[in-house]
Amino acid sequence: MAAGIKALRKIQFGLETGGGFAAVASTIWRGEGVLVDDRPIEFVAEDVGNYEGQGRTYIPKYHATIGLDETPATFEQFPLLCAAGIKNVVTGVADTGGSGKIYTYPVPTTATNTLTTYTIEGGDNIRVDEAEFSHLESFTLSGAKGEAVMMGANVRARQATDAEFTTTATLPTVEEILFNKGKLYLDPTTVGTTQKTQTWLGFSLDWPTGWKEVFTGDGNLYFTKLEYVGHKDSPITGELILEHDATSEAEINFARSETTRLVRMKFEGATLTTAGSAYTYKTLTVDAAIKYTAVPEVSDEDGDDIVVLPFQVVYSSAAALVARIVVVNELTAIIS
């Protein structure tokens, strides 16, 4: 009897033309993860004159999740997460005169973004399920010296349905984003002005998307729409890890004074085929207005004194900014 083999697992994405309209998969996710049918099976408590339960059950709703395990972030596939978690941007804007394509994902302040949704196929050589209306509940981004920047995500979907893998989905060529190629900027009013050198050791971002499913009485057991509720109850949080030096001492004082800071984390990769007016390299930029959530103590890492600064993303009226992610690669579209 044939058995499931982990090496034969895969996850494939298809771009939906509208939320819940199942699509054919076109690209393979270059990471690991599992698609889970998490519909609840409810047992009914009842008194029927018997010591044992009678096995009466019901399913009140359908739902599925896809856990995308932490994996090295790439310029080509990180936008798949941003499009399904922040804003529906799947086609790049040409960088004037160059081969670079620019993908911009801003967190909204008053007007809601639209969201990309996918049909995701997941399984192995024995079983394959597909889940439509797939979108991100949250994602993470992190980095440490001498390592790749890492990404992961929690994906939620309408339902899991027995399926087969689309055989025409392709395995994309990708480039890993490396922490040591990154630069850190910290400023009071204009983001990306002042680079902080010889100090940045690592970071983490925990990014709830603010999108929630809504189950309604519409004749179906799955959710029928998504609504954006923002980040007041589930803020974007993170940490900056710095050497204990003049830079971190200044940031400790900003924590004490409850001062809003503007952070930019910028990572560059391979040289673009043709430089444009704005970009010469593949690029990931994360901009955010932050406030530190605690005054950190000095800790150590292999005998080196360091400072871990925990923060929460807030709105800066001076910069008209909550947070945004910009990715530059050479893809006309991140998925088709």
C-alpha positions as CSV (number, residue, x, y, z in Angstrom):
1,M,0.0,0.0,0.0
2,A,1.4,3.4,-1.0
3,A,2.2,5.8,1.8
4,G,2.4,9.6,2.0
5,I,6.0,11.0,1.6
6,K,6.9,14.3,3.1
7,A,9.3,15.0,0.3
8,L,6.3,15.0,-2.1
9,R,4.4,17.7,-0.2
10,K,3.8,21.0,-1.8
11,I,1.7,24.2,-1.6
12,Q,0.4,25.9,-4.7
13,F,-1.2,29.3,-5.1
14,G,-3.8,30.4,-7.7
15,L,-5.0,34.0,-8.0
16,E,-8.7,34.5,-7.6
17,T,-10.7,37.0,-9.7
18,G,-12.9,37.6,-6.6
19,G,-13.0,36.4,-3.1
20,G,-14.1,32.8,-3.1
21,F,-14.1,32.2,-6.8
22,A,-11.8,29.1,-7.0
23,A,-8.8,29.5,-9.2
24,V,-6.3,27.2,-10.9
25,A,-2.9,27.2,-9.2
26,S,-0.2,28.8,-11.2
27,T,2.8,29.0,-8.8
28,I,4.5,26.8,-6.2
29,W,5.3,28.2,-2.7
30,R,9.0,27.8,-2.0
31,G,8.7,26.8,1.6
32,E,7.0,24.3,3.9
33,G,3.5,24.2,5.4
34,V,0.3,22.2,5.9
35,L,-3.3,22.8,4.8
36,V,-5.7,21.9,7.6
37,D,-9.5,21.3,7.4
38,D,-10.4,22.8,10.8
39,R,-14.2,22.6,10.6
40,P,-15.4,22.0,14.1
41,I,-17.3,18.7,14.9
42,E,-19.6,19.5,17.9
43,F,-20.9,16.7,20.2
44,V,-24.4,17.3,21.7
45,A,-24.8,16.7,25.4
46,E,-28.2,15.0,26.1
47,D,-29.9,12.9,28.7
48,V,-31.4,9.8,27.1
49,G,-31.3,7.2,29.8
50,N,-27.9,5.7,28.9
51,Y,-24.5,5.8,30.5
52,E,-22.8,6.4,27.2
53,G,-23.1,9.2,24.6
54,Q,-25.0,8.4,21.5
55,G,-22.5,10.0,19.1
56,R,-24.9,12.8,18.0
57,T,-22.7,15.4,16.2
58,Y,-23.0,18.3,13.9
59,I,-20.8,20.7,11.9
60,P,-21.9,24.4,12.4
61,K,-19.4,25.9,9.9
62,Y,-16.7,25.2,7.4
63,H,-13.2,26.6,7.7
64,A,-9.6,25.9,6.7
65,T,-6.1,27.1,7.6
66,I,-2.7,27.0,6.0
67,G,0.3,27.4,8.2
68,L,3.3,28.6,6.1
69,D,6.3,27.7,8.2
70,E,9.1,30.2,8.7
71,T,11.3,30.1,5.6
72,P,13.9,32.5,4.0
73,A,12.1,35.5,2.6
74,T,12.6,36.2,-1.1
75,F,12.1,39.3,-3.2
76,E,9.8,37.3,-5.5
77,Q,7.5,35.5,-3.0
78,F,7.3,37.8,0.0
79,P,4.9,40.0,-2.0
80,L,2.5,37.1,-2.1
81,L,2.0,37.5,1.6
82,C,1.7,41.3,1.4
83,A,-0.9,41.2,-1.3
84,A,-3.1,38.8,0.7
85,G,-2.5,40.6,4.0
86,I,-2.2,44.3,3.3
87,K,-3.3,45.4,-0.1
88,N,-4.3,43.9,-3.4
89,V,-1.1,44.7,-5.4
90,V,-0.1,41.8,-7.7
91,T,1.2,43.8,-10.7
92,G,4.4,45.9,-10.3
93,V,4.8,49.5,-11.3
94,A,7.7,50.0,-13.7
95,D,10.7,51.9,-12.4
96,T,11.2,54.6,-15.0
97,G,14.0,53.6,-17.4
98,G,14.7,50.4,-15.6
99,S,13.8,46.7,-15.4
100,G,12.7,46.9,-11.8
101,K,9.0,46.5,-10.8
102,I,7.8,48.3,-7.7
103,Y,5.2,46.7,-5.3
104,T,3.9,49.0,-2.6
105,Y,1.8,47.8,0.4
106,P,0.6,50.6,2.7
107,V,-1.4,50.1,5.9
108,P,-4.5,52.2,5.5
109,T,-5.5,55.0,7.9
110,T,-9.1,55.9,7.0
111,A,-9.9,54.2,3.7
112,T,-9.9,50.4,3.5
113,N,-7.6,48.6,1.1
114,T,-8.9,45.8,-1.1
115,L,-7.3,42.4,-0.6
116,T,-5.9,39.7,-2.8
117,T,-7.3,36.2,-2.2
118,Y,-5.9,32.9,-3.4
119,T,-7.1,29.3,-4.0
120,I,-4.4,27.3,-2.3
121,E,-3.7,23.6,-3.0
122,G,-1.8,21.6,-0.3
123,G,-1.0,18.0,0.2
124,D,1.3,15.1,-0.7
125,N,1.3,12.0,-3.0
126,I,-1.8,10.5,-1.1
127,R,-4.1,13.4,-0.4
128,V,-4.6,16.9,-1.8
129,D,-7.0,19.6,-0.6
130,E,-7.8,23.0,-2.0
131,A,-9.0,26.0,0.0
132,E,-10.5,29.1,-1.7
133,F,-10.9,32.6,-0.3
134,S,-7.4,32.2,1.2
135,H,-6.0,35.4,2.9
136,L,-3.6,36.2,5.7
137,E,-4.6,36.4,9.3
138,S,-1.0,37.4,10.2
139,F,2.6,37.2,9.0
140,T,6.0,37.5,10.5
141,L,9.3,38.9,9.3
142,S,12.6,38.6,11.2
143,G,16.3,38.8,10.7
144,A,19.6,38.2,12.5
145,K,23.2,38.9,11.7
146,G,24.8,36.4,9.4
147,E,21.4,34.9,8.4
148,A,18.6,35.2,5.8
149,V,15.6,37.3,6.6
150,M,12.8,34.9,7.5
151,M,9.1,35.0,6.7
152,G,6.1,33.0,7.8
153,A,2.3,33.3,7.8
154,N,-1.0,32.1,9.2
155,V,-3.5,31.8,6.3
156,R,-7.2,31.4,6.7
157,A,-9.6,30.1,4.0
158,R,-13.2,29.3,3.4
159,Q,-13.1,25.5,3.4
160,A,-11.0,22.5,2.5
161,T,-12.2,20.4,-0.4
162,D,-10.8,17.2,-1.8
163,A,-8.8,18.0,-5.0
164,E,-5.8,17.2,-7.2
165,F,-2.7,19.2,-7.7
166,T,-2.7,21.5,-10.8
167,T,0.1,20.1,-12.9
168,T,0.8,23.3,-14.7
169,A,1.9,25.3,-11.7
170,T,5.5,26.4,-12.0
171,L,8.4,26.6,-9.6
172,P,9.6,30.2,-9.6
173,T,13.2,31.4,-9.5
174,V,13.8,33.3,-6.3
175,E,16.5,35.3,-4.5
176,E,16.9,35.2,-0.7
177,I,16.9,38.5,1.3
178,L,20.0,38.6,3.5
179,F,20.1,40.5,6.8
180,N,23.7,41.6,6.4
181,K,22.7,43.5,3.2
182,G,20.2,45.5,5.3
183,K,20.4,49.1,6.5
184,L,18.6,50.6,9.5
185,Y,17.3,54.2,9.6
186,L,15.8,55.9,12.7
187,D,14.4,59.4,12.5
188,P,12.0,61.8,14.2
189,T,9.9,63.2,11.4
190,T,11.2,62.1,7.9
191,V,11.5,58.4,7.4
192,G,14.7,57.0,5.9
193,T,16.9,60.0,6.6
194,T,19.5,58.9,9.1
195,Q,21.2,55.5,8.8
196,K,22.4,54.0,12.0
197,T,25.7,52.1,11.3
198,Q,27.7,49.4,13.1
199,T,24.8,48.8,15.6
200,W,22.0,46.8,14.0
201,L,22.0,43.1,15.1
202,G,18.5,41.9,14.4
203,F,14.8,42.5,14.3
204,S,11.4,40.9,14.4
205,L,7.9,41.9,13.2
206,D,4.7,40.2,14.2
207,W,2.1,41.6,11.8
208,P,-1.6,40.9,12.3
209,T,-3.4,41.9,9.1
210,G,-6.5,43.3,10.6
211,W,-8.7,41.3,8.3
212,K,-11.5,39.2,9.8
213,E,-13.9,36.7,8.3
214,V,-17.7,37.3,8.7
215,F,-20.0,34.4,8.9
216,T,-23.6,35.3,7.9
217,G,-26.9,33.5,7.4
218,D,-26.6,33.3,3.6
219,G,-27.4,29.6,3.1
220,N,-23.8,28.4,3.4
221,L,-21.7,27.1,6.3
222,Y,-18.6,29.0,5.2
223,F,-17.8,32.7,5.8
224,T,-19.2,35.0,3.1
225,K,-17.0,38.1,3.3
226,L,-14.0,39.8,4.8
227,E,-13.9,43.0,6.8
228,Y,-11.0,45.2,7.7
229,V,-11.1,46.1,11.4
230,G,-7.6,47.6,11.7
231,H,-5.0,47.3,14.5
232,K,-6.4,49.0,17.5
233,D,-7.1,45.6,19.3
234,S,-4.3,43.7,17.6
235,P,-1.4,46.0,16.9
236,I,1.7,45.3,14.8
237,T,4.6,44.7,17.2
238,G,8.2,43.9,17.0
239,E,11.8,44.3,18.3
240,L,14.9,46.0,17.3
241,I,18.2,44.5,18.5
242,L,21.1,46.9,18.7
243,E,24.6,47.0,20.1
244,H,24.8,48.8,23.4
245,D,26.3,52.0,22.0
246,A,25.4,55.6,21.5
247,T,22.6,54.7,19.1
248,S,20.8,52.4,21.5
249,E,21.4,54.8,24.4
250,A,19.6,57.4,22.5
251,E,16.7,55.0,21.7
252,I,16.4,54.1,25.4
253,N,15.9,57.8,26.1
254,F,13.2,57.9,23.4
255,A,11.5,55.0,25.1
256,R,11.6,56.9,28.4
257,S,10.2,60.0,26.9
258,E,7.5,58.1,24.9
259,T,8.7,59.6,21.7
260,T,7.4,58.3,18.3
261,R,10.2,57.1,16.1
262,L,10.3,56.5,12.4
263,V,12.1,53.3,11.4
264,R,13.2,52.1,8.0
265,M,14.7,48.7,7.4
266,K,16.0,48.4,3.8
267,F,17.5,45.3,2.3
268,E,19.1,45.2,-1.2
269,G,19.8,42.2,-3.4
270,A,21.1,41.5,-6.8
271,T,21.7,44.3,-9.3
272,L,18.7,44.8,-11.6
273,T,19.2,44.1,-15.3
274,T,18.7,47.7,-16.0
275,A,18.9,50.4,-13.3
276,G,15.9,52.7,-13.1
277,S,15.4,56.2,-11.8
278,A,14.6,55.0,-8.2
279,Y,16.2,51.5,-7.9
280,T,19.4,49.8,-8.9
281,Y,19.0,46.6,-6.9
282,K,16.2,44.3,-5.9
283,T,14.9,45.8,-2.7
284,L,12.8,45.3,0.4
285,T,11.9,48.3,2.4
286,V,9.8,48.3,5.6
287,D,8.8,51.7,7.0
288,A,6.9,52.2,10.2
289,A,6.1,54.7,12.9
290,I,6.8,53.1,16.3
291,K,6.7,53.7,20.0
292,Y,8.7,51.6,22.3
293,T,6.6,49.5,24.7
294,A,9.2,49.2,27.5
295,V,12.5,50.7,28.7
296,P,14.9,47.9,28.0
297,E,17.7,46.6,30.2
298,V,21.1,45.8,28.8
299,S,21.6,42.2,28.0
300,D,24.4,40.2,26.5
301,E,25.0,38.0,23.5
302,D,28.2,35.9,23.6
303,G,29.8,38.5,25.9
304,D,28.7,41.5,23.8
305,D,26.3,43.9,25.5
306,I,23.2,44.5,23.5
307,V,19.8,46.2,23.8
308,V,16.5,44.7,22.7
309,L,13.9,47.4,22.1
310,P,10.3,46.2,21.9
311,F,7.9,48.4,20.0
312,Q,4.4,48.8,18.7
313,V,3.5,50.4,15.4
314,V,1.4,53.6,15.7
315,Y,0.2,56.4,13.5
316,S,2.5,59.4,12.9
317,S,0.7,62.5,11.8
318,A,4.1,64.2,11.1
319,A,5.0,61.5,8.5
320,A,1.4,60.5,7.6
321,L,2.5,57.0,8.2
322,V,1.5,53.8,10.0
323,A,3.5,51.3,8.1
324,R,4.3,50.3,4.5
325,I,6.2,47.6,2.7
326,V,7.8,48.2,-0.7
327,V,9.3,45.3,-2.7
328,V,11.3,45.7,-5.9
329,N,11.9,42.8,-8.2
330,E,11.9,42.1,-11.9
331,L,8.5,40.4,-12.1
332,T,5.7,42.0,-14.1
333,A,3.3,40.2,-11.7
334,I,3.9,38.2,-8.6
335,I,1.2,35.7,-9.6
336,S,-1.0,35.3,-12.7
